[in-house]
Each structure stands twice: as structure tokens, then as C-alpha cells.
Amino acid sequence: MRAKGKFSSRQISEYHENGYYILKNLLSAEEVKLLKETAKTDKGLDENSFKRDDGTGARVRLSLWNHPGSGIYGRIARSHKLVDSVEQLLNDEVYHYHSKMIMKEAKVGGAWAWHQDYGYWYENGVLFPDLCSVYIAVDKATKENGCLQVIKGSHKLGRINHVLAGEQAGADLERVEEIKKRLDLVYVELEEGDAVFFHSNLLHRSDKNESENPRWAMICCYNMATNNPYKESHHPCYTKLHKVPDTAILDSVRRGTNEEVNDSWLEPGEDYSARGLEQK
């Protein structure tokens, strides 16, 4: 298939070589402003958020949902500029695996341990690591407020064993330390509306937010249609993804409402992807 996404052939090659690609201005200033205003006043998002201890006593707050819905979160996750771009990278039809909002508040937002997303998703019956996540900066992401860190090219290592630390599952640290001696660690600093597309086996983490500035991010995760899990789990099997035009993101502004309606929130007890490997 030849999806008409945002990437050139050179950029696609860089993604496959490095395991990630940073795309500047994926969302326009107006789009990210609407996303931020909606998220930070969204009672449903707040009421369905939960926290995960990072092993040091600091806690990360997040909300997860399975099906994209028709509000602004869903319109972003179903927009051509996101979905077509992921389909370029995976060279196949994709469906929405889940989305989440990471709410790393100033001074209190905890860290994420080194991990691979496929380290979790493998447990859900997904046979191949043919998934891609799109991390969208809702707030500016810097070293000071705990931006994403990645180990360049680490997706080529295959799936690494993960163990529970605090309320998060992290990759085997002995192996990670050896990997860091051979591969480059990159701090992914982003402006609002920038995005990083990354492979499900890419090692990544983030530090605690020690700054005065929040660092919120929305992450949309996609699985290849041909990579349908062989068993049911808390995340969905293949569900046809109905794309919407990019202009739909701002439709709520034109209609005079930015209300987000979502009946697909994940309960903390169901959130194995965030809490680790307790489902074994």
C-alpha cells in the first residue's frame, strides 16, 4: 500500500534505521492550543486518571483509552496526517491500539523506567513488534521537565526481558547499561505540536519533572491490521479505523464546542500496559 502521509522515502529510511523520527509541527499552533485547552479542563480525563509509582516514591499520572472516539483526541488519532504517516512507516493498514495522556506536572511528575512498549504488548498476544506510537507534545518538552529519552537503534536488539520496579515494568537494567555503551542516548526535546514516531521495540524512558513547567503529552499507538493479537486482552483486536480529514481536528471550534466524550477509559486495574507484567 502507498499511504499519503507526511514522510519522504529518506525519512522512512531514517525511521527504520534509528527506530524513531521527529516530525516538527505535526499539529498546528491552533490545533495544539485546542488540544491543550481541552485536556487541561477535561473532567473525564482527570477523573479517569491514575498514578504509577516509578520505584522512588515519585508518581506519574496518566489516562488511557482504547477506542479513539469522536472528540478532539479521537479526531487527532484518526486524522490522515497521523494514520497515513504511520501506515507509511509500517507499510500496511493500521488500527488504533490505544491512546493515553501523560500528565507530568511541575515538580511532582515521576519518571518512567527504561522500557520497550513491545515488552508489555507481547504479553497481550501480539506476535510481531509491528506497532508504532506517535508521541505528541502538548507542552514543550525539555531535559528540565523530563522529556522523552531514546536509545538510538535499540529497536534492532529485539524484545528485552522486563521486570517490575515500583508499579512500572522496566527493561533488564544490566542489559540496558551495556546497550548504552554501544548506542547513543538521545534527549527528544520538542516544541508544542511536535511529534516523535517510534518503533515498539525502541528503548525509551523519561526523568522526573524537576522544573516549574508541566510536561503533558498525548500518545497514540497503532498496530498493523495483519498483526491481530491471537488472544483477547485489555487492548482491542483489529477494529476498522475510520480516518477523518485533518480539518476535522478544528471542527469543534467551528461548532462552538470542544467537548470530549469518551466511554472507552481503561480502569487502573485493567491497565497492564502501564503497570507492568502482573497479568502473567
Short mmCIF file of the C-alpha atoms (twelve columns), coordinates in Angstrom:
data_MODEL
# 
_entry.id   MODEL 
# 
loop_
_atom_site.group_PDB 
_atom_site.id 
_atom_site.type_symbol 
_atom_site.label_atom_id 
_atom_site.label_alt_id 
_atom_site.label_comp_id 
_atom_site.label_asym_id 
_atom_site.label_seq_id 
_atom_site.Cartn_x 
_atom_site.Cartn_y 
_atom_site.Cartn_z 
_atom_site.pdbx_PDB_model_num 
ATOM 1   C CA . MET A 1   0.000   0.000   0.000  1 
ATOM 2   C CA . ARG A 2   1.146   3.587   -0.534 1 
ATOM 3   C CA . ALA A 3   -0.320  5.830   2.117  1 
ATOM 4   C CA . LYS A 4   -0.025  9.566   1.526  1 
ATOM 5   C CA . GLY A 5   1.478   10.553  4.839  1 
ATOM 6   C CA . LYS A 6   3.965   13.166  5.942  1 
ATOM 7   C CA . PHE A 7   7.156   11.208  5.264  1 
ATOM 8   C CA . SER A 8   9.584   11.145  2.354  1 
ATOM 9   C CA . SER A 9   11.400  7.931   1.425  1 
ATOM 10  C CA . ARG A 10  14.532  9.306   3.134  1 
ATOM 11  C CA . GLN A 11  12.633  9.956   6.366  1 
ATOM 12  C CA . ILE A 12  11.109  6.475   6.285  1 
ATOM 13  C CA . SER A 13  14.610  5.019   5.930  1 
ATOM 14  C CA . GLU A 14  15.776  7.079   8.921  1 
ATOM 15  C CA . TYR A 15  12.884  5.770   10.996 1 
ATOM 16  C CA . HIS A 16  13.789  2.171   10.238 1 
ATOM 17  C CA . GLU A 17  17.484  2.816   10.855 1 
ATOM 18  C CA . ASN A 18  17.096  4.722   14.130 1 
ATOM 19  C CA . GLY A 19  13.800  3.385   15.460 1 
ATOM 20  C CA . TYR A 20  12.190  6.825   15.619 1 
ATOM 21  C CA . TYR A 21  11.638  10.031  13.663 1 
ATOM 22  C CA . ILE A 22  10.878  13.526  14.967 1 
ATOM 23  C CA . LEU A 23  8.309   15.411  12.901 1 
ATOM 24  C CA . LYS A 24  8.130   19.122  13.612 1 
ATOM 25  C CA . ASN A 25  4.758   20.889  13.704 1 
ATOM 26  C CA . LEU A 26  2.605   17.797  13.251 1 
ATOM 27  C CA . LEU A 27  -0.151  19.816  14.904 1 
ATOM 28  C CA . SER A 28  -0.565  23.471  14.023 1 
ATOM 29  C CA . ALA A 29  -0.425  26.139  16.723 1 
ATOM 30  C CA . GLU A 30  -4.228  26.369  16.660 1 
ATOM 31  C CA . GLU A 31  -4.658  22.586  16.857 1 
ATOM 32  C CA . VAL A 32  -2.295  22.088  19.793 1 
ATOM 33  C CA . LYS A 33  -3.826  25.080  21.588 1 
ATOM 34  C CA . LEU A 34  -7.257  23.427  21.316 1 
ATOM 35  C CA . LEU A 35  -5.841  20.082  22.447 1 
ATOM 36  C CA . LYS A 36  -4.167  21.644  25.477 1 
ATOM 37  C CA . GLU A 37  -7.208  23.695  26.499 1 
ATOM 38  C CA . THR A 38  -9.466  20.661  26.150 1 
ATOM 39  C CA . ALA A 39  -7.196  18.237  28.008 1 
ATOM 40  C CA . LYS A 40  -6.423  20.534  30.917 1 
ATOM 41  C CA . THR A 41  -10.082 21.301  31.567 1 
ATOM 42  C CA . ASP A 42  -11.410 17.813  30.787 1 
ATOM 43  C CA . LYS A 43  -13.178 16.421  33.868 1 
ATOM 44  C CA . GLY A 44  -13.436 12.965  32.298 1 
ATOM 45  C CA . LEU A 45  -9.718  12.838  31.619 1 
ATOM 46  C CA . ASP A 46  -8.974  13.977  35.156 1 
ATOM 47  C CA . GLU A 47  -11.481 11.668  36.847 1 
ATOM 48  C CA . ASN A 48  -10.209 8.654   34.897 1 
ATOM 49  C CA . SER A 49  -6.535  9.350   35.525 1 
ATOM 50  C CA . PHE A 50  -4.404  7.232   37.833 1 
ATOM 51  C CA . LYS A 51  -0.830  7.211   39.100 1 
ATOM 52  C CA . ARG A 52  2.072   4.790   38.838 1 
ATOM 53  C CA . ASP A 53  4.999   4.790   41.278 1 
ATOM 54  C CA . ASP A 54  8.364   4.983   39.483 1 
ATOM 55  C CA . GLY A 55  10.171  2.984   42.169 1 
ATOM 56  C CA . THR A 56  11.478  6.052   44.012 1 
ATOM 57  C CA . GLY A 57  8.190   7.230   45.513 1 
ATOM 58  C CA . ALA A 58  7.506   9.769   42.747 1 
ATOM 59  C CA . ARG A 59  4.413   9.072   40.680 1 
ATOM 60  C CA . VAL A 60  3.406   9.504   37.033 1 
ATOM 61  C CA . ARG A 61  -0.221  10.406  36.288 1 
ATOM 62  C CA . LEU A 62  -1.908  9.233   33.105 1 
ATOM 63  C CA . SER A 63  -5.211  8.304   31.479 1 
ATOM 64  C CA . LEU A 64  -5.694  5.561   28.880 1 
ATOM 65  C CA . TRP A 65  -8.467  4.728   26.438 1 
ATOM 66  C CA . ASN A 66  -8.867  2.045   23.792 1 
ATOM 67  C CA . HIS A 67  -11.167 3.427   21.110 1 
ATOM 68  C CA . PRO A 68  -10.430 6.859   19.677 1 
ATOM 69  C CA . GLY A 69  -13.940 8.311   19.821 1 
ATOM 70  C CA . SER A 70  -15.210 11.424  18.050 1 
ATOM 71  C CA . GLY A 71  -13.876 14.214  20.293 1 
ATOM 72  C CA . ILE A 72  -10.643 16.067  19.678 1 
ATOM 73  C CA . TYR A 73  -8.472  13.183  20.939 1 
ATOM 74  C CA . GLY A 74  -10.185 10.836  18.520 1 
ATOM 75  C CA . ARG A 75  -10.092 13.285  15.631 1 
ATOM 76  C CA . ILE A 76  -6.341  13.657  16.109 1 
ATOM 77  C CA . ALA A 77  -5.809  9.893   16.401 1 
ATOM 78  C CA . ARG A 78  -7.936  9.255   13.288 1 
ATOM 79  C CA . SER A 79  -6.614  12.160  11.209 1 
ATOM 80  C CA . HIS A 80  -4.987  11.404  7.877  1 
ATOM 81  C CA . LYS A 81  -1.778  13.140  8.874  1 
ATOM 82  C CA . LEU A 82  -1.287  10.719  11.772 1 
ATOM 83  C CA . VAL A 83  -2.723  7.491   10.410 1 
ATOM 84  C CA . ASP A 84  -1.409  7.791   6.855  1 
ATOM 85  C CA . SER A 85  2.051   8.580   8.211  1 
ATOM 86  C CA . VAL A 86  2.046   5.506   10.467 1 
ATOM 87  C CA . GLU A 87  0.852   3.403   7.525  1 
ATOM 88  C CA . GLN A 88  3.804   4.709   5.514  1 
ATOM 89  C CA . LEU A 89  6.184   3.521   8.240  1 
ATOM 90  C CA . LEU A 90  4.548   0.107   8.722  1 
ATOM 91  C CA . ASN A 91  3.577   -0.331  5.073  1 
ATOM 92  C CA . ASP A 92  0.189   -1.746  5.973  1 
ATOM 93  C CA . GLU A 93  -3.272  -0.813  7.169  1 
ATOM 94  C CA . VAL A 94  -3.230  0.027   10.887 1 
ATOM 95  C CA . TYR A 95  -5.813  0.249   13.646 1 
ATOM 96  C CA . HIS A 96  -5.938  2.198   16.903 1 
ATOM 97  C CA . TYR A 97  -4.413  0.045   19.656 1 
ATOM 98  C CA . HIS A 98  -4.859  2.635   22.394 1 
ATOM 99  C CA . SER A 99  -4.088  6.239   23.326 1 
ATOM 100 C CA . LYS A 100 -3.012  7.878   26.547 1 
ATOM 101 C CA . MET A 101 -2.379  11.271  28.068 1 
ATOM 102 C CA . ILE A 102 0.771   11.561  30.176 1 
ATOM 103 C CA . MET A 103 0.325   14.320  32.783 1 
ATOM 104 C CA . LYS A 104 3.780   15.065  34.167 1 
ATOM 105 C CA . GLU A 105 3.138   18.005  36.461 1 
ATOM 106 C CA . ALA A 106 5.736   20.572  37.530 1 
ATOM 107 C CA . LYS A 107 7.976   19.420  40.402 1 
ATOM 108 C CA . VAL A 108 5.986   16.252  41.134 1 
ATOM 109 C CA . GLY A 109 5.754   14.265  37.886 1 
ATOM 110 C CA . GLY A 110 7.643   10.984  38.310 1 
ATOM 111 C CA . ALA A 111 9.989   9.179   35.947 1 
ATOM 112 C CA . TRP A 112 9.397   6.325   33.508 1 
ATOM 113 C CA . ALA A 113 11.867  3.427   33.647 1 
ATOM 114 C CA . TRP A 114 13.729  2.224   30.545 1 
ATOM 115 C CA . HIS A 115 11.313  0.020   28.636 1 
ATOM 116 C CA . GLN A 116 10.078  -1.143  25.256 1 
ATOM 117 C CA . ASP A 117 6.366   -0.886  24.559 1 
ATOM 118 C CA . TYR A 118 6.503   -4.345  22.992 1 
ATOM 119 C CA . GLY A 119 7.884   -5.594  26.292 1 
ATOM 120 C CA . TYR A 120 4.312   -5.071  27.534 1 
ATOM 121 C CA . TRP A 121 2.330   -5.691  24.369 1 
ATOM 122 C CA . TYR A 122 3.962   -9.074  23.780 1 
ATOM 123 C CA . GLU A 123 2.000   -10.240 26.824 1 
ATOM 124 C CA . ASN A 124 -1.236  -9.229  25.082 1 
ATOM 125 C CA . GLY A 125 -0.879  -11.857 22.354 1 
ATOM 126 C CA . VAL A 126 0.671   -9.541  19.748 1 
ATOM 127 C CA . LEU A 127 3.045   -11.819 17.827 1 
ATOM 128 C CA . PHE A 128 5.148   -9.289  15.902 1 
ATOM 129 C CA . PRO A 129 6.593   -5.952  17.097 1 
ATOM 130 C CA . ASP A 130 4.900   -4.229  14.152 1 
ATOM 131 C CA . LEU A 131 3.409   -1.364  16.141 1 
ATOM 132 C CA . CYS A 132 4.160   2.341   16.142 1 
ATOM 133 C CA . SER A 133 3.488   5.061   18.698 1 
ATOM 134 C CA . VAL A 134 3.078   8.759   17.995 1 
ATOM 135 C CA . TYR A 135 4.100   10.973  20.920 1 
ATOM 136 C CA . ILE A 136 2.651   14.488  20.556 1 
ATOM 137 C CA . ALA A 137 3.983   17.294  22.743 1 
ATOM 138 C CA . VAL A 138 1.059   19.088  24.396 1 
ATOM 139 C CA . ASP A 139 3.546   21.127  26.459 1 
ATOM 140 C CA . LYS A 140 7.084   21.965  25.435 1 
ATOM 141 C CA . ALA A 141 9.340   19.021  26.331 1 
ATOM 142 C CA . THR A 142 12.846  19.750  27.643 1 
ATOM 143 C CA . LYS A 143 15.534  17.974  29.639 1 
ATOM 144 C CA . GLU A 144 14.460  20.028  32.652 1 
ATOM 145 C CA . ASN A 145 10.832  18.910  32.639 1 
ATOM 146 C CA . GLY A 146 11.542  15.258  31.905 1 
ATOM 147 C CA . CYS A 147 11.411  14.889  28.123 1 
ATOM 148 C CA . LEU A 148 11.450  11.529  26.382 1 
ATOM 149 C CA . GLN A 149 14.837  9.816   26.094 1 
ATOM 150 C CA . VAL A 150 15.538  7.129   23.495 1 
ATOM 151 C CA . ILE A 151 18.435  4.819   22.706 1 
ATOM 152 C CA . LYS A 152 19.030  5.256   19.003 1 
ATOM 153 C CA . GLY A 153 18.844  1.995   17.046 1 
ATOM 154 C CA . SER A 154 17.855  -0.087  20.069 1 
ATOM 155 C CA . HIS A 155 14.783  -1.435  18.267 1 
ATOM 156 C CA . LYS A 156 17.161  -3.766  16.398 1 
ATOM 157 C CA . LEU A 157 18.007  -5.625  19.612 1 
ATOM 158 C CA . GLY A 158 14.712  -7.478  19.722 1 
ATOM 159 C CA . ARG A 159 12.498  -7.824  22.775 1 
ATOM 160 C CA . ILE A 160 14.323  -7.463  26.116 1 
ATOM 161 C CA . ASN A 161 13.140  -9.059  29.352 1 
ATOM 162 C CA . HIS A 162 11.158  -6.690  31.591 1 
ATOM 163 C CA . VAL A 163 10.863  -6.806  35.377 1 
ATOM 164 C CA . LEU A 164 8.647   -4.932  37.811 1 
ATOM 165 C CA . ALA A 165 10.099  -1.894  39.652 1 
ATOM 166 C CA . GLY A 166 7.652   0.009   41.825 1 
ATOM 167 C CA . GLU A 167 4.426   -0.022  39.803 1 
ATOM 168 C CA . GLN A 168 6.166   0.020   36.420 1 
ATOM 169 C CA . ALA A 169 7.809   -2.729  34.391 1 
ATOM 170 C CA . GLY A 170 11.248  -1.831  33.110 1 
ATOM 171 C CA . ALA A 171 13.810  -3.454  30.840 1 
ATOM 172 C CA . ASP A 172 16.620  -5.502  32.383 1 
ATOM 173 C CA . LEU A 173 18.923  -2.727  33.644 1 
ATOM 174 C CA . GLU A 174 22.136  -4.761  33.387 1 
ATOM 175 C CA . ARG A 175 21.475  -5.198  29.678 1 
ATOM 176 C CA . VAL A 176 20.406  -1.563  29.259 1 
ATOM 177 C CA . GLU A 177 23.683  -0.334  30.785 1 
ATOM 178 C CA . GLU A 178 25.650  -2.417  28.294 1 
ATOM 179 C CA . ILE A 179 23.487  -1.192  25.415 1 
ATOM 180 C CA . LYS A 180 24.174  2.436   26.405 1 
ATOM 181 C CA . LYS A 181 27.909  1.794   25.959 1 
ATOM 182 C CA . ARG A 182 27.353  0.938   22.297 1 
ATOM 183 C CA . LEU A 183 24.402  3.048   21.190 1 
ATOM 184 C CA . ASP A 184 23.634  6.762   21.502 1 
ATOM 185 C CA . LEU A 185 21.224  8.146   24.092 1 
ATOM 186 C CA . VAL A 186 19.100  10.976  22.660 1 
ATOM 187 C CA . TYR A 187 17.028  13.541  24.583 1 
ATOM 188 C CA . VAL A 188 13.930  14.223  22.491 1 
ATOM 189 C CA . GLU A 189 13.245  17.900  23.131 1 
ATOM 190 C CA . LEU A 190 10.078  19.096  21.415 1 
ATOM 191 C CA . GLU A 191 8.046   22.252  20.918 1 
ATOM 192 C CA . GLU A 192 4.274   22.149  21.378 1 
ATOM 193 C CA . GLY A 193 2.708   20.311  18.450 1 
ATOM 194 C CA . ASP A 194 5.893   18.442  17.504 1 
ATOM 195 C CA . ALA A 195 5.725   14.647  17.413 1 
ATOM 196 C CA . VAL A 196 8.038   11.668  17.527 1 
ATOM 197 C CA . PHE A 197 7.037   8.443   15.787 1 
ATOM 198 C CA . PHE A 198 8.754   5.426   17.350 1 
ATOM 199 C CA . HIS A 199 9.045   1.662   16.964 1 
ATOM 200 C CA . SER A 200 7.545   -0.602  19.632 1 
ATOM 201 C CA . ASN A 201 10.967  -2.132  20.431 1 
ATOM 202 C CA . LEU A 202 12.742  1.213   20.855 1 
ATOM 203 C CA . LEU A 203 14.124  1.596   24.389 1 
ATOM 204 C CA . HIS A 204 12.865  4.805   25.944 1 
ATOM 205 C CA . ARG A 205 12.395  6.456   29.325 1 
ATOM 206 C CA . SER A 206 11.950  9.879   30.951 1 
ATOM 207 C CA . ASP A 207 13.216  11.636  34.077 1 
ATOM 208 C CA . LYS A 208 11.179  13.111  36.894 1 
ATOM 209 C CA . ASN A 209 9.970   16.651  36.207 1 
ATOM 210 C CA . GLU A 210 12.160  18.863  38.418 1 
ATOM 211 C CA . SER A 211 11.161  22.082  36.667 1 
ATOM 212 C CA . GLU A 212 8.460   24.699  37.185 1 
ATOM 213 C CA . ASN A 213 6.803   23.693  33.898 1 
ATOM 214 C CA . PRO A 214 4.356   20.838  33.256 1 
ATOM 215 C CA . ARG A 215 5.061   18.291  30.543 1 
ATOM 216 C CA . TRP A 216 1.873   16.810  29.157 1 
ATOM 217 C CA . ALA A 217 1.916   14.563  26.111 1 
ATOM 218 C CA . MET A 218 -0.651  12.591  24.139 1 
ATOM 219 C CA . ILE A 219 0.499   9.237   22.755 1 
ATOM 220 C CA . CYS A 220 -1.446  7.400   20.042 1 
ATOM 221 C CA . CYS A 221 -0.474  3.762   19.496 1 
ATOM 222 C CA . TYR A 222 -1.231  1.761   16.353 1 
ATOM 223 C CA . ASN A 223 -0.983  -1.909  15.404 1 
ATOM 224 C CA . MET A 224 -0.815  -3.392  11.915 1 
ATOM 225 C CA . ALA A 225 -4.114  -4.898  10.794 1 
ATOM 226 C CA . THR A 226 -2.275  -8.099  9.824  1 
ATOM 227 C CA . ASN A 227 -0.730  -8.298  13.326 1 
ATOM 228 C CA . ASN A 228 -4.044  -9.003  15.034 1 
ATOM 229 C CA . PRO A 229 -3.458  -10.450 18.549 1 
ATOM 230 C CA . TYR A 230 -4.131  -14.176 18.838 1 
ATOM 231 C CA . LYS A 231 -5.951  -13.723 22.159 1 
ATOM 232 C CA . GLU A 232 -8.165  -11.121 23.767 1 
ATOM 233 C CA . SER A 233 -6.671  -8.660  26.232 1 
ATOM 234 C CA . HIS A 234 -7.424  -5.260  27.731 1 
ATOM 235 C CA . HIS A 235 -6.446  -3.628  24.399 1 
ATOM 236 C CA . PRO A 236 -8.559  -4.278  21.295 1 
ATOM 237 C CA . CYS A 237 -8.117  -6.748  18.488 1 
ATOM 238 C CA . TYR A 238 -8.417  -5.411  14.952 1 
ATOM 239 C CA . THR A 239 -11.095 -2.757  14.707 1 
ATOM 240 C CA . LYS A 240 -11.510 -0.856  11.440 1 
ATOM 241 C CA . LEU A 241 -10.145 2.657   11.886 1 
ATOM 242 C CA . HIS A 242 -12.269 5.296   10.196 1 
ATOM 243 C CA . LYS A 243 -9.981  8.127   9.185  1 
ATOM 244 C CA . VAL A 244 -11.106 11.746  9.195  1 
ATOM 245 C CA . PRO A 245 -9.789  14.756  7.271  1 
ATOM 246 C CA . ASP A 246 -7.140  16.834  9.028  1 
ATOM 247 C CA . THR A 247 -9.594  19.725  9.024  1 
ATOM 248 C CA . ALA A 248 -11.816 17.723  11.421 1 
ATOM 249 C CA . ILE A 249 -9.415  18.459  14.299 1 
ATOM 250 C CA . LEU A 250 -10.662 22.037  14.473 1 
ATOM 251 C CA . ASP A 251 -14.282 21.266  13.634 1 
ATOM 252 C CA . SER A 252 -15.311 21.592  17.276 1 
ATOM 253 C CA . VAL A 253 -14.108 25.197  17.296 1 
ATOM 254 C CA . ARG A 254 -16.259 25.966  14.284 1 
ATOM 255 C CA . ARG A 255 -19.230 24.347  16.018 1 
ATOM 256 C CA . GLY A 256 -18.582 26.325  19.191 1 
ATOM 257 C CA . THR A 257 -17.714 23.347  21.431 1 
ATOM 258 C CA . ASN A 258 -14.589 21.419  22.270 1 
ATOM 259 C CA . GLU A 259 -16.278 18.838  24.487 1 
ATOM 260 C CA . GLU A 260 -14.539 15.463  24.623 1 
ATOM 261 C CA . VAL A 261 -16.814 12.440  25.077 1 
ATOM 262 C CA . ASN A 262 -15.140 9.100   25.766 1 
ATOM 263 C CA . ASP A 263 -16.728 5.876   27.034 1 
ATOM 264 C CA . SER A 264 -13.589 3.810   26.499 1 
ATOM 265 C CA . TRP A 265 -11.448 4.784   29.507 1 
ATOM 266 C CA . LEU A 266 -9.337  1.998   30.951 1 
ATOM 267 C CA . GLU A 267 -9.657  1.350   34.662 1 
ATOM 268 C CA . PRO A 268 -6.354  1.290   36.582 1 
ATOM 269 C CA . GLY A 269 -6.878  -2.377  37.406 1 
ATOM 270 C CA . GLU A 270 -7.080  -3.180  33.697 1 
ATOM 271 C CA . ASP A 271 -4.031  -1.157  32.755 1 
ATOM 272 C CA . TYR A 272 -1.396  -3.843  32.366 1 
ATOM 273 C CA . SER A 273 0.458   -1.771  29.776 1 
ATOM 274 C CA . ALA A 274 1.215   0.901   32.374 1 
ATOM 275 C CA . ARG A 275 1.599   -1.194  35.492 1 
ATOM 276 C CA . GLY A 276 3.738   -3.929  34.026 1 
ATOM 277 C CA . LEU A 277 3.714   -7.686  33.907 1 
ATOM 278 C CA . GLU A 278 1.389   -8.590  36.764 1 
ATOM 279 C CA . GLN A 279 -1.028  -10.267 34.364 1 
ATOM 280 C CA . LYS A 280 1.301   -13.252 33.867 1 
# 
